[in-house]
């Protein structure tokens, strides 16, 4: 890793903060839950080396190293707010997933700022112009089939073009017979190619952690921390998906975290960061 002066100064700065013992974690977490901002800040400061460790593994993917650290630190702050010390697992195990979600989501968002060839932009402009013309003619947004017919191109070809042009088209365009689906939702549902974030999540690092869990635990962790789409789900949402209560989802997460804590090497990662 090539260090700039600012990066080196930052790494030197966070090296001053000692690692917390389990007892200190519990005490600070309880104080933070009670609204003690200094306790929350100390938990964040003493775990910044974990952020750096995770950020290092996501370099060269479109974002500067310090930007990765910043996004990971936001995830760390969220982990402090959500952490429940009474559950028995170490904070580093819990925070790992929030930090990683913050970093990978920022990479995903950045990857949407793409550089398109001129012909892509010309195609995008043609689609938008045709869309506006049909909207005026019909008094509503056109369906994809109507748009393809007006442009005299194959429907599948139109969908393919739109998949590559999501950043220059209105993803809020209503499509479908009932006009109740957005273009963005349709493209996402009909494309089988893995997204950039999904490819990131196929890394050996995450796979090795998730392989420690049973199928239901793995599903809940993936949904809770947005490991597939970058969108963290609430325990209530996951419970509705599985037909169980929010409390049951909490129990599954707690059991999964304890299993990960028992088998993971996160403590080693922090010490060697």
C-alpha positions in Angstrom: 0.0 0.0 0.0 1.4 3.4 -1.0 1.0 5.9 1.8 0.5 9.6 1.3 1.6 12.0 4.1 -2.0 12.3 5.2 -2.6 8.5 5.2 0.6 7.9 7.2 -0.4 10.6 9.7 -3.8 9.1 10.1 -2.4 5.6 10.7 0.0 6.9 13.2 -2.8 8.8 15.0 -5.1 5.8 15.4 -2.2 3.7 16.6 -2.3 5.7 19.8 -5.7 4.2 20.7 -5.3 0.9 22.7 -7.4 -2.2 22.1 -10.3 -2.6 24.5 -10.7 -5.6 26.7 -14.0 -7.4 26.7 -14.9 -5.8 30.0 -14.1 -2.4 28.7 -16.2 -3.0 25.6 -19.2 -4.0 27.7 -18.9 -0.9 30.0 -18.4 1.5 27.1 -21.2 0.0 25.1 -23.7 0.3 27.9 -22.7 3.9 28.5 -23.0 4.6 24.7 -26.5 3.1 24.7 -27.4 5.4 27.6 -26.4 8.4 25.4 -22.8 9.0 26.6 -21.2 10.4 23.4 -17.7 10.2 24.8 -18.1 6.5 25.4 -19.3 6.0 21.8 -16.4 8.1 20.5 -13.9 6.0 22.5 -15.4 2.7 21.1 -15.0 4.1 17.6 -11.5 5.3 18.1 -10.3 2.0 19.6 -11.7 0.0 16.7 -10.4 2.2 13.8 -7.6 -0.3 13.2 -10.3 -2.9 12.3 -11.6 -0.4 9.7 -8.2 0.0 8.2 -7.7 -3.8 8.1 -10.9 -4.2 6.2 -10.3 -1.2 4.0 -6.9 -2.6 2.9 -8.7 -5.6 1.4 -10.9 -3.4 -0.8 -8.2 -1.2 -2.4 -7.9 -0.7 -6.1 -11.6 -0.9 -6.7 -12.3 2.7 -7.6 -12.1 4.6 -4.4 -9.1 6.2 -2.6 -7.9 4.4 0.5 -8.9 7.2 2.8 -12.4 7.3 1.3 -12.7 3.6 2.1 -11.6 4.3 5.7 -14.2 7.1 5.9 -17.0 4.9 4.7 -15.9 2.0 7.0 -15.8 4.4 9.9 -19.5 5.3 9.2 -20.3 1.6 9.4 -18.3 1.3 12.6 -20.3 4.2 14.1 -23.5 2.4 13.2 -22.2 -0.8 14.8 -21.6 1.0 18.1 -25.2 2.3 18.0 -26.6 -1.2 17.3 -24.3 -3.3 19.5 -26.0 -5.2 22.4 -23.2 -6.2 24.8 -25.5 -8.5 26.8 -25.5 -11.0 23.9 -22.0 -12.2 24.8 -20.0 -11.9 21.5 -17.1 -9.5 21.0 -17.8 -6.1 19.4 -15.2 -6.7 16.7 -17.2 -9.7 15.4 -20.3 -7.6 15.2 -18.7 -4.5 13.8 -16.9 -6.3 11.0 -20.1 -6.8 9.0 -21.2 -3.2 9.4 -17.8 -1.8 8.4 -17.6 -4.1 5.4 -21.1 -3.2 4.4 -20.3 0.5 4.5 -17.2 0.0 2.3 -18.7 -2.3 -0.3 -21.8 -0.2 -0.6 -19.6 2.9 -1.3 -17.7 0.9 -3.9 -21.0 -0.2 -5.5 -22.3 3.4 -5.6 -19.0 4.6 -7.1 -19.0 1.9 -9.8 -22.2 3.5 -11.2 -20.3 6.5 -12.2 -19.1 4.9 -15.4 -17.4 6.2 -18.5 -19.5 5.4 -21.6 -18.4 5.4 -25.2 -20.0 8.1 -27.5 -22.4 5.6 -29.1 -23.8 4.6 -25.7 -24.7 8.3 -25.0 -26.2 8.6 -28.5 -28.3 5.5 -27.8 -29.3 6.9 -24.4 -30.4 10.2 -25.9 -32.4 8.4 -28.6 -34.2 6.4 -25.9 -34.9 9.5 -23.8 -36.2 11.4 -26.8 -38.5 8.6 -27.9 -39.7 8.2 -24.3 -40.7 11.9 -24.1 -42.4 11.8 -27.5 -44.5 8.7 -26.6 -45.3 10.2 -23.1 -46.8 13.3 -24.8 -48.7 11.1 -27.3 -50.1 8.6 -24.8 -50.5 11.0 -21.8 -48.4 8.5 -19.8 -45.1 6.8 -19.7 -44.6 4.2 -22.5 -44.1 0.5 -21.7 -40.8 -1.1 -22.8 -42.6 -2.9 -25.6 -44.1 0.4 -26.9 -40.7 2.0 -26.7 -39.0 -0.8 -28.6 -41.6 -0.7 -31.3 -41.3 3.0 -31.8 -37.5 2.7 -32.0 -37.8 -0.3 -34.4 -35.5 -2.4 -32.3 -35.8 -5.8 -30.6 -37.2 -5.7 -27.1 -34.3 -7.7 -25.7 -31.9 -5.4 -27.4 -33.6 -2.4 -25.8 -33.4 -4.0 -22.3 -29.7 -4.7 -22.9 -29.0 -1.1 -23.9 -30.9 0.1 -20.8 -28.9 -2.2 -18.6 -25.8 -0.4 -19.7 -27.4 3.0 -19.6 -28.9 3.0 -16.1 -27.0 6.1 -15.1 -28.2 8.2 -18.1 -31.9 7.1 -18.1 -34.7 7.8 -15.7 -34.9 4.7 -13.5 -38.2 6.0 -12.2 -39.9 5.4 -15.6 -43.1 3.4 -15.0 -43.3 0.3 -17.1 -45.5 -2.8 -17.4 -49.1 -3.3 -18.1 -50.2 -1.9 -14.8 -47.6 0.8 -14.9 -46.7 -0.2 -11.3 -43.0 -1.1 -11.8 -40.1 1.2 -12.4 -37.5 0.6 -15.1 -34.8 0.1 -12.5 -36.7 -2.6 -10.8 -37.5 -4.4 -14.1 -33.9 -4.3 -15.2 -32.7 -5.6 -11.9 -35.2 -8.4 -11.9 -34.5 -9.5 -15.5 -30.7 -9.4 -15.5 -29.0 -12.6 -14.4 -25.5 -11.1 -14.6 -24.0 -10.7 -11.1 -23.7 -7.1 -10.0 -20.3 -5.6 -9.0 -21.2 -5.9 -5.3 -22.2 -9.5 -5.7 -18.9 -10.3 -7.2 -17.2 -8.6 -4.3 -19.2 -10.7 -1.9 -18.0 -13.9 -3.5 -14.5 -13.3 -2.1 -12.9 -16.1 -0.2 -12.8 -14.0 3.0 -16.6 -13.6 3.3 -17.3 -17.1 2.0 -15.1 -18.6 4.6 -16.9 -16.8 7.4 -20.4 -17.5 6.1 -19.6 -21.2 5.5 -19.4 -21.5 9.3 -23.1 -20.9 9.5 -26.1 -23.1 8.7 -28.4 -22.1 5.8 -30.8 -20.0 7.8 -28.2 -18.2 9.8 -26.3 -17.5 6.6 -29.4 -16.0 5.0 -30.2 -13.8 7.9 -26.7 -12.5 8.2 -26.6 -11.7 4.4 -29.9 -9.9 4.6 -29.2 -8.1 7.9 -25.9 -6.6 6.6 -26.8 -6.1 2.9 -24.1 -8.5 1.6 -25.9 -9.1 -1.6 -27.4 -5.7 -2.6 -25.8 -3.3 -0.2 -29.1 -2.6 1.5 -29.2 -3.7 5.2 -32.7 -5.1 6.1 -34.3 -4.7 9.5 -35.0 -7.6 11.7 -38.7 -7.0 11.2 -38.4 -7.2 7.4 -36.3 -10.4 7.6 -38.8 -11.9 10.1 -41.7 -11.2 7.6 -39.7 -12.9 4.8 -39.2 -16.0 6.9 -42.5 -16.0 8.7 -41.0 -15.6 12.1 -41.0 -12.9 14.8 -38.4 -10.1 15.1 -37.3 -11.6 18.3 -36.6 -15.0 16.6 -34.4 -13.2 14.0 -32.5 -11.5 16.8 -31.9 -14.9 18.4 -30.6 -16.3 15.0 -28.3 -13.3 14.6 -27.0 -13.7 18.2 -26.3 -17.4 17.7 -24.6 -16.8 14.4 -22.4 -14.1 15.9 -21.3 -16.3 18.7 -20.4 -19.0 16.2 -18.4 -16.5 14.1 -16.7 -15.2 17.3 -15.7 -18.7 18.3 -14.2 -19.6 14.9 -13.0 -16.2 13.5 -9.5 -14.7 13.5 -10.7 -11.1 13.7 -8.7 -10.4 16.8 -5.6 -11.3 15.0 -6.6 -9.1 12.1 -6.9 -6.1 14.4 -3.5 -6.7 16.1 -1.7 -7.0 12.8 -3.5 -4.1 11.0 
